Amino acid sequence: MKKVVVALLVLSFVAGCASMDRQGLLAAGYSSEYADGYVDGYSAGCHAAGHPLCRFTRNVVRYEQDRQYNHGWNDGFTIARCDYAAMW
């Protein structure tokens, strides 16, 4: 039973940042700038929520100058924090 619990915990840590699929966003019609921001924001959101395998990522210049990147980053960050928090 302990092995199953440990395996599920490891799987949840690995899957925690799985929703940051750039290719899926592009296929859905989002701009590459938005997709880049979303991927970075999702990683940062997982990190902020305590995910040990994700890192805080934000291209500051793009965040300040590119509205699509900024919007994608904010969306990814918010969704990741909600996704990761919901797991725990």
Sequence and secondary structure as in RCSB ss.txt:
>XXXX:A:sequence
MKKVVVALLVLSFVAGCASMDRQGLLAAGYSSEYADGYVDGYSAGCHAAGHPLCRFTRNVVRYEQDRQYNHGWND
GFTIARCDYAAMW
>XXXX:A:secstr
 HHHHHHHHHHHHHHTTTT  HHHHHHTT  HHHHHHHHHHHHHHHHHTT TT      HHHHHH HHHHHHHHH
HHHHHHHHHHHH 
